[in-house]
Amino acid sequence: MKKLTILATTIAASTIGLNVIGSISKAQAASLVPPVEGEIKLTNVACLTGSCIDTTAYGYTVTSQNYSADYLPSLLFSDDSSTVNNYGFGIFFGAPDAGTNTIAGENWFRPVARRTNGKLPENGQLEVGQFKFDFASTISELVLSFFDVEDTGTSILKVNGVAYGGTITPGSDANIKKVTLTNVKSLEVKLGNIGGRFATGDGVRLDVNQTVPEPGITMSLGLLGLAALFGLQKRSKNSQAV
């Protein structure tokens, strides 16, 4: 009878453990966009504003790639559309600015297109560029959010060096298109396009979120069962000693 009682107690403890683990199996998204505003440090383009954000602290580096014979590799910024930013060299972001406006208080990646003649289309507010992200370690799940894709051209070009062919379908004004990728070590994306249905081009912003498990109890079911068994045996010995 005692053995049956011990077994029943162990099973009950295991059931409780299963409920606990089930409740902590949820995940949350952590944005990889730096929470401060400023120019992003690129591996192949000199910092124009003189003070760039080094993304190695966030676990990745960014390389700006050529996407047009008439344009230099774009600059990249972390930007909150609700604030005014005057970086000089003709780069001025108003509040709200003339470009693509995301939700106030949120930082998004913001490309700045540059012509080969040195001019900045739309006073530095044409959000078009092509970038490669190299991560320090493989990311199990990434969620890419593309803001305000209104024309063809925005696409996921490669994942881990392999052609992806993920063209983002255009939508209405201020739309957000999301794509989830798994096991990502490197990523190449093109944001916006030159020309097309708009006078200078279609500007697009990008948010990159890493899915991470929430912190919590990680005790296994077996350990919970052993703990229950040990506790029951201890109580049984104490009863016999009385």
C-alpha positions in Angstrom: 0.0 0.0 0.0 2.9 2.3 0.8 4.4 1.7 -2.6 1.2 2.6 -4.3 1.0 5.8 -2.3 4.6 6.7 -3.2 3.9 6.1 -6.9 0.7 8.2 -6.8 2.5 11.1 -5.2 5.3 10.9 -7.8 2.9 11.0 -10.7 1.0 13.9 -9.1 4.3 15.8 -8.7 5.2 15.1 -12.3 1.9 16.4 -13.5 2.4 19.6 -11.6 5.9 19.9 -13.2 4.4 19.5 -16.6 2.0 22.3 -16.0 4.8 24.6 -14.8 7.0 23.8 -17.8 4.1 24.3 -20.1 3.4 27.7 -18.7 7.1 28.9 -19.3 7.4 27.5 -22.8 6.3 30.8 -24.3 8.7 33.0 -26.2 9.1 36.7 -26.6 10.6 38.9 -29.3 13.6 41.1 -28.7 14.4 43.7 -31.3 17.9 43.7 -32.7 17.6 47.4 -33.8 19.7 49.5 -31.4 17.3 51.3 -28.9 19.3 54.5 -29.5 19.1 56.7 -32.6 22.1 57.2 -34.8 24.1 56.0 -37.8 24.9 52.2 -37.8 28.5 51.3 -38.2 29.0 49.4 -41.5 31.9 47.0 -42.3 32.6 48.6 -45.7 31.5 52.3 -45.5 33.1 55.0 -43.4 31.0 56.6 -40.6 29.7 59.8 -42.2 28.3 61.4 -39.0 31.5 60.8 -37.0 29.8 58.7 -34.3 28.3 55.4 -35.3 26.6 52.7 -33.4 28.7 49.5 -33.2 26.3 46.6 -33.6 28.8 43.9 -32.5 27.5 44.6 -29.0 24.1 43.4 -30.3 25.6 40.2 -31.8 25.9 41.1 -35.5 27.6 43.3 -38.1 26.1 45.0 -41.2 27.6 45.4 -44.7 26.0 47.8 -47.2 25.9 46.4 -50.7 25.7 47.9 -54.2 22.2 47.7 -55.8 22.4 50.3 -58.6 25.1 51.6 -60.9 23.9 55.1 -60.2 24.0 54.8 -56.4 26.6 54.2 -53.7 26.1 51.7 -51.0 23.4 53.2 -48.7 23.9 54.4 -45.1 21.9 52.8 -42.4 20.4 54.5 -39.3 18.5 53.4 -36.2 15.6 55.9 -36.1 12.5 56.9 -34.2 10.2 58.6 -36.7 8.7 60.9 -34.1 12.0 62.8 -33.3 13.9 65.4 -35.3 17.4 64.4 -36.3 19.9 66.7 -38.1 23.0 64.7 -38.9 24.6 67.3 -41.2 25.9 66.5 -44.7 22.3 67.0 -46.0 20.8 64.3 -43.8 17.8 65.7 -42.0 14.9 63.7 -40.5 11.9 65.8 -39.5 9.1 65.0 -37.0 7.2 63.7 -38.7 9.5 63.6 -41.7 8.7 63.4 -45.4 9.8 59.8 -45.5 8.3 56.6 -44.2 6.9 57.1 -40.7 6.7 54.2 -38.3 5.0 54.1 -34.9 6.3 56.8 -32.5 8.6 55.6 -29.9 9.8 52.6 -31.9 13.3 52.3 -33.4 13.5 50.9 -36.9 16.4 50.4 -39.4 16.3 53.4 -41.8 18.4 53.3 -45.0 19.6 56.5 -46.7 20.2 56.3 -50.4 23.2 58.1 -51.9 23.8 58.9 -55.6 27.3 58.4 -57.1 27.5 62.1 -57.7 27.3 62.7 -53.9 23.7 64.0 -53.9 21.1 62.6 -51.4 17.7 62.1 -52.9 14.8 63.6 -50.9 17.3 65.4 -48.7 18.6 62.1 -47.3 15.1 60.7 -46.8 14.9 58.2 -49.6 14.9 54.9 -47.6 16.4 52.5 -50.1 19.4 50.2 -49.6 20.7 46.6 -49.7 22.4 45.1 -46.6 24.0 41.9 -45.3 23.6 41.0 -41.7 26.2 38.6 -40.3 25.3 37.2 -36.8 27.9 36.1 -34.3 25.9 32.9 -33.7 23.1 31.1 -35.5 19.7 32.7 -34.5 17.0 30.0 -34.1 14.2 32.3 -35.2 14.1 35.8 -36.7 11.0 37.8 -37.5 11.6 40.5 -40.2 9.1 43.4 -40.3 9.0 45.5 -43.5 7.3 48.8 -43.0 5.4 50.6 -45.9 6.2 48.3 -48.9 4.1 50.0 -51.6 6.0 49.0 -54.7 7.9 45.9 -56.0 11.6 45.6 -55.2 11.8 44.9 -51.5 13.0 41.3 -51.0 15.0 38.8 -48.9 17.8 38.0 -51.2 19.8 35.3 -49.3 19.7 33.4 -46.1 23.0 31.8 -44.9 24.5 32.6 -48.3 21.8 30.7 -50.2 19.4 32.5 -52.6 16.0 32.9 -50.9 13.8 34.6 -53.5 11.5 36.1 -50.9 9.9 39.1 -52.7 7.7 41.1 -50.4 4.3 41.8 -51.8 3.4 45.5 -51.9 0.4 46.7 -49.9 -1.4 49.8 -48.8 0.1 52.9 -47.2 1.9 52.1 -43.8 1.5 48.4 -44.1 3.7 46.0 -42.2 4.8 42.7 -43.8 6.3 40.1 -41.6 8.5 37.1 -42.5 9.8 34.5 -40.1 13.1 32.8 -40.7 14.8 29.9 -38.8 18.4 29.0 -38.1 19.9 32.2 -39.5 23.6 32.9 -39.5 23.6 35.6 -42.3 20.9 37.5 -44.1 20.8 39.7 -47.2 17.9 42.1 -47.7 16.9 44.8 -50.2 14.8 47.6 -48.9 12.7 49.7 -51.2 13.5 50.5 -54.8 14.6 53.4 -57.1 12.0 54.9 -59.4 8.9 52.8 -60.0 5.5 54.1 -59.3 6.9 57.0 -57.2 9.0 60.0 -58.4 12.2 58.9 -56.7 11.4 55.5 -55.3 9.7 53.5 -52.6 11.2 53.9 -49.1 11.0 51.0 -46.7 12.1 50.5 -43.1 13.1 47.2 -41.4 12.7 45.8 -37.9 14.5 42.6 -37.0 13.3 40.6 -33.9 14.9 37.6 -32.4 12.6 35.1 -30.7 13.9 34.2 -27.3 12.4 32.0 -24.5 11.2 33.7 -21.4 13.3 33.1 -18.3 11.7 30.7 -15.8 12.0 27.4 -14.0 13.8 24.7 -16.0 13.5 21.8 -13.5 12.8 18.5 -15.4 9.9 16.2 -14.7 12.3 13.5 -13.6 13.9 15.8 -11.0 10.5 16.8 -9.7 9.5 13.2 -9.4 12.6 12.3 -7.4 12.1 15.3 -5.2 8.6 14.2 -4.4 9.7 10.7 -3.7 12.5 11.8 -1.4 10.1 14.1 0.5 7.7 11.2 1.0 10.4 8.8 2.2 11.7 11.4 4.6 8.2 11.9 6.1 7.7 8.1 6.3 11.0 7.6 8.3 10.0 10.4 10.7 6.7 8.7 11.3 8.3 5.4 12.1 10.7 7.1 14.6 7.9 8.5 16.7 
